Amino acid sequence: MLWMSGSTGPTELVQNGRSRVGPDRRFRATAEAAMGCRPGASKLEFMALPSPPVVAGSGACLPESCPGETLVGEVLLAWRRSLLAQGGSSSDLDWLLDLAGGVRWSDLQRLRLDPSISISLERSCQQLEAIWCRHLQTAEPLQYLVGLCPWRDFELRVAPGVLIPRQETERLVDLALASLPAALVAHLQHGGPAGAGKHDEPALLWADLGTGSGCVALALARALPRAQGLAVDCSDLALAQASANLARFALDGMVRLRHGDWWHGLEPWWGQLDLVVANPPYIPTALIAGLEPIVRDHEPRLALDGGADGLAAIGAIAAGACRALAPGGVLLLEHHHDQSPAVLELLGQAGLMAASAHPDLEGTLRFARAYRSRSDG
Ligand SMILES: C[S@@+](CC[C@H](N)C(=O)[O-])C[C@H]1O[C@@H](n2cnc3c(N)ncnc32)[C@H](O)[C@@H]1O
C-alpha cells in the first residue's frame, strides 16, 4: 500500500447523526482504494466555484428544487441514482448530499424504507449536481468545492492551497493527549489544583508544527482550554486558513500563529515547549507522481513532498527537538506507513529518549513519540 492514511472506509459508521462515509482522500497510488473524511454538523457556506465552468449535468432526473424546498424521497433517490450513473462513488456522493445538502445518511436509509417520505434540501439539486459534475470532471476534492471538512467533532473551512485534514491525523491528537499526565489534562480542561501553573501562568505550552488548516491546533486548543498553544507553518495560505478556523471557534486568543521553518519561528519559546505535534510532509518525492490525481493535482505539494526519502522534514524536526522542547517535553510525529524504524532512529540520533512507535486505527505504525530527558536542562 502506498497510502499514508488509515481511516475508516465507506462503511455505515455514524457520528452525531451523520454518516462518516466520505470523499476518498487517502494519499495513495492510483490503483488503490478508499478513505473517508467524516461529516460533522452545522450550516454550510459554499466557497465560490472558480473556473472551469460548472457543467450542468445530464438533467435527465433533475428535480426542480430550491434550497429549503422539499422533495419526495422517490424523486430524490432517482436523482441520486442518475448522479451516480455519471460516475464517482456512492460514499462520496452521500458525503456531498449530507454536508452540502443536509441529507444525512440516516435520512437516505429512511427514504429507502419509505420513498413516499418528503425531505428538504439545504441547497438546490442544481447546485449539488453542479458540484458533483465538476468533481467528476476535474477530480477536485469535494471538500475544496464545498469549502468544508468535518474533522473530529468539528468542521473546518478548507480551500485549495491547504491540505485537507486526514482522518488518521485525529489519532495524533489522541496520542498527544494520552501522553500527558491525566491530572494535568483534567486541570487544563476544567481547572483545579493538579499541575496548575504558578501565578496563573499556563501549566502547559504546546506547539503544532506545519499546522495547515489548523486542525490539530484547533483540536488541542479545544481539548486543553487552559493551555497555551503555538502553531507554525511556512505557507501564508495555511496560516490564513488556520487563523480563520481558530477565529470561528473563538480560539484565536489561545493559539499564536507563527510563520516559520519548523522550529524557526518559535525561538522565543525554545526550551519551554512541553508538547509538540507535527504532521509534516513525508511522501518520498518519487511517489508523488503516482498519487491519485485528486491529491496530486489539487493538494499543495509543500504539504506532501518529504524529499527523496520522505524524511527531510521529520529529520529537521527531530534535529531541533532537544533544543526546543522543555526538559521532559514530548514530541509526536505522524509519518508514512513504512517509515517507523527510520523515524525512531532519527529521534534517537537527535538525543531524544524513549522513542516509541504507535499504530493508526488499522494497526499500521504511523506515529512516533519521544521525549527530551528531564535532566537535560
Ligand atoms: C502534511 S501537512 C499537515 C497539515 C495539518 N497539520 C494537517 O494535519 O492536516 C504539512 C504542513 O507543513 C507545512 N510545511 C511544509 N514545510 C514546512 C516548513 N519547512 N516549515 C513549516 N511548515 C512547513 C505545509 O505548508 C503544510 O501545511
The ligand as a MOL file (V3000), in Angstrom:
LIG
                    3D

  0  0  0     0  0            999 V3000
M  V30 BEGIN CTAB
M  V30 COUNTS 27 29 0 0 0
M  V30 BEGIN ATOM
M  V30 1 C 1.0050 17.2200 5.8250 0
M  V30 2 S 0.6020 18.9470 6.0270 0 CHG=1
M  V30 3 C -0.1890 18.9140 7.6080 0
M  V30 4 C -1.1980 19.9960 7.8010 0
M  V30 5 C -2.0400 19.8260 9.0720 0
M  V30 6 N -1.2190 19.8030 10.2630 0
M  V30 7 C -2.8180 18.5340 8.9770 0
M  V30 8 O -2.5150 17.5820 9.6970 0
M  V30 9 O -3.7490 18.4650 8.1540 0 CHG=-1
M  V30 10 C 2.1930 19.6460 6.3440 0
M  V30 11 C 2.1860 21.1480 6.6060 0
M  V30 12 O 3.5470 21.5290 6.8260 0
M  V30 13 C 3.7740 22.7710 6.1990 0
M  V30 14 N 5.2150 22.8720 5.9370 0
M  V30 15 C 5.9270 22.3270 4.9380 0
M  V30 16 N 7.2250 22.6370 5.0580 0
M  V30 17 C 7.3310 23.4160 6.1780 0
M  V30 18 C 8.4240 24.0340 6.8290 0
M  V30 19 N 9.6800 23.9250 6.3660 0
M  V30 20 N 8.1800 24.7370 7.9520 0
M  V30 21 C 6.9050 24.8550 8.4340 0
M  V30 22 N 5.8400 24.2790 7.8560 0
M  V30 23 C 6.0560 23.5600 6.7290 0
M  V30 24 C 2.9210 22.7440 4.9590 0
M  V30 25 O 2.6520 24.0330 4.4730 0
M  V30 26 C 1.6840 22.0050 5.4550 0
M  V30 27 O 0.7220 22.9140 5.9220 0
M  V30 END ATOM
M  V30 BEGIN BOND
M  V30 1 1 1 2
M  V30 2 1 2 3
M  V30 3 1 2 10
M  V30 4 1 3 4
M  V30 5 1 4 5
M  V30 6 1 5 6
M  V30 7 1 5 7
M  V30 8 2 7 8
M  V30 9 1 7 9
M  V30 10 1 10 11
M  V30 11 1 11 12
M  V30 12 1 11 26
M  V30 13 1 12 13
M  V30 14 1 13 14
M  V30 15 1 13 24
M  V30 16 1 14 15
M  V30 17 1 14 23
M  V30 18 2 15 16
M  V30 19 1 16 17
M  V30 20 1 17 18
M  V30 21 2 17 23
M  V30 22 1 18 19
M  V30 23 2 18 20
M  V30 24 1 20 21
M  V30 25 2 21 22
M  V30 26 1 22 23
M  V30 27 1 24 25
M  V30 28 1 24 26
M  V30 29 1 26 27
M  V30 END BOND
M  V30 END CTAB
M  END
